[in-house]
Amino acid sequence: MAQKRQEGQDKNEAGTARHRVLIFRLYPLQLGDKIFFQDGPRRGDWQVIEVGPRKLRLKCPVSFKELECDHLYTFVEERPNEPWPHGH
């Protein structure tokens, strides 16, 4: 019986699964950067007030609320025929 393939998955001659993979990169924010989130729970203006090895500290210039969050990533490219998982 033939196996059903998952959507977006192909196999090459070696049998390795290929998928549509979205590539993201850590964004190099710096102290003092002003950023704007267009949507989501953090929507609005923020200023970077601290950059640590794993976390950022942001401050809203309107409410003066401070927020600690993980570093931010940005979309770099879409690869339509990428082996996945990459196996780190």
C-alpha positions as CSV (number, residue, x, y, z in Angstrom):
1,M,0.0,0.0,0.0
2,A,1.4,3.5,-0.9
3,Q,2.2,5.8,2.0
4,K,0.4,9.2,2.0
5,R,2.8,12.1,1.7
6,Q,2.4,15.1,4.0
7,E,1.5,18.3,2.2
8,G,4.6,20.2,1.1
9,Q,6.8,17.2,1.5
10,D,8.8,15.5,-1.3
11,K,11.6,12.9,-1.2
12,N,14.8,12.8,-3.2
13,E,16.6,9.7,-4.5
14,A,18.2,9.1,-1.1
15,G,14.7,9.1,0.6
16,T,15.4,12.3,2.5
17,A,12.2,14.3,3.1
18,R,12.1,17.8,1.5
19,H,9.8,20.6,2.8
20,R,9.0,24.3,2.4
21,V,11.2,25.8,5.2
22,L,11.1,29.4,6.4
23,I,14.5,30.8,7.5
24,F,14.7,33.3,10.4
25,R,17.8,35.1,11.7
26,L,18.4,36.8,15.1
27,Y,17.8,40.6,14.6
28,P,20.8,42.6,15.9
29,L,19.0,45.1,18.1
30,Q,21.1,47.7,19.9
31,L,20.6,49.8,23.0
32,G,18.5,52.8,22.2
33,D,16.8,51.3,19.1
34,K,13.2,52.4,18.6
35,I,10.9,49.7,17.3
36,F,7.2,49.3,16.4
37,F,5.3,46.1,16.5
38,Q,2.5,46.2,14.0
39,D,0.3,43.6,15.6
40,G,0.2,41.0,18.4
41,P,0.2,41.5,22.2
42,R,3.1,43.9,22.2
43,R,1.6,46.1,19.5
44,G,3.0,49.7,19.5
45,D,6.1,51.6,20.0
46,W,9.0,50.4,22.2
47,Q,12.6,51.5,22.9
48,V,15.4,49.0,23.6
49,I,16.7,49.8,27.1
50,E,18.8,46.7,27.7
51,V,20.3,44.0,25.6
52,G,21.5,40.8,27.4
53,P,22.8,37.5,26.0
54,R,19.3,35.9,26.0
55,K,16.8,38.7,26.8
56,L,15.9,42.2,25.8
57,R,14.3,44.9,27.9
58,L,11.9,47.2,26.2
59,K,10.2,50.4,27.4
60,C,7.0,52.0,26.0
61,P,7.5,55.7,25.5
62,V,3.7,56.4,26.1
63,S,2.9,54.3,29.2
64,F,6.5,53.9,30.4
65,K,5.7,50.2,30.9
66,E,8.8,48.0,30.7
67,L,8.9,44.5,29.2
68,E,11.5,41.8,29.3
69,C,11.3,39.4,26.3
70,D,13.4,37.0,24.3
71,H,15.6,38.3,21.5
72,L,13.7,39.0,18.2
73,Y,14.0,37.2,15.0
74,T,13.3,38.4,11.5
75,F,12.2,36.4,8.4
76,V,15.1,36.0,5.9
77,E,13.9,33.7,3.1
78,E,11.6,30.8,2.1
79,R,13.3,27.7,0.8
80,P,10.7,25.6,-1.1
81,N,12.7,22.3,-1.4
82,E,14.8,22.1,1.8
83,P,15.7,19.0,3.8
84,W,14.0,19.1,7.2
85,P,14.8,18.6,10.0
86,H,18.4,19.8,9.6
87,G,19.7,17.8,12.6
88,H,21.7,20.2,14.7
